[in-house]
Amino acid sequence: MRSLLKKAATCIIAVLFTLGVKAQNQDYIITTKGDSIPCTIKIPLITCGDGNYKTSANGPSVKIKPDEVKEYYISKKNSLYRSVIKEGKTKPEFLLVLETGKISLYEETTDVYVNNTVTKVTKWYVTKGSDIAQPLKTDDLVMSKSKKQRKGEFTTLISDNDAVYAQYTSENKFSFKRIRNLVQQYNNTTNI
């Protein structure tokens, strides 16, 4: 009888733990007013803009708009999207958040169709103390600023952290992987 009670208690604890973990892996939006709303987010496969969210299974579907929603999180993808204004634009749009901290790093991917083939183009943007996202890195042939300009702006962003600045200038690498690593180091050091 005791072993049966132990097994039952173990099962109940396991179920409660699973429910607790599931509750933490919930989609949510944060409105521009600062309200955090748990919900279910649906992003269409072929998307012209962003998706919709529902706060209950039978509730209405509400469009996710960058001028009303500051950020949203999709638990299945473990992805956070934030509303930012890209440099030279006036309206906010959602970008995938790669890194967040004193320097935030964002990604935008678009499909480009050339000669009946689809190629994904990746562009990275960066912010520091502002909601204006500056273009930083791309695997496309064209970006609004030259690579030299973008490298100079990145150098300026990290120049107040001696260790990260010295490492970047000594290596002089400007790859996606290296930039992300430097931003992580910058955000994790305390002498900023």
C-alpha angles and dihedrals in degrees: 000000000000092000089052090053091048091051091048091049091048091051092048092049091048091050092048091048091050091050090049092051091047091052090056091052095064128135113242144172129212113210124219086254089060098253114146111213123188109218147138115267124206120193115189118237092231101041132189096181128335133321140253137262136212125200091201136017093252096034126108121276111246123200116239105234122185092221091055103033120057094193143341135202128213109201097197090059095032085228131148120200123194131195109240137158114239115225110272093021130099103203124068122240135183121263128180111256111230098169132008129195136080084334116036123199123205136188132210121186124189134179115240119196116212124165094343093309129109120225125184115227117202124203125181125206130190136205132189119180092340142075091229109102113214120208110253115163139003140173089212122098094239133050129161092253131041120256089247091055092048092048090050092050091048090050089053092049094056098034093100090065106070097196096048092041092051092048093050096046093046094051097034091198119151103182124135091250094048094047092051091048092051092049090051091050091047093051094045099050121091102210093078 
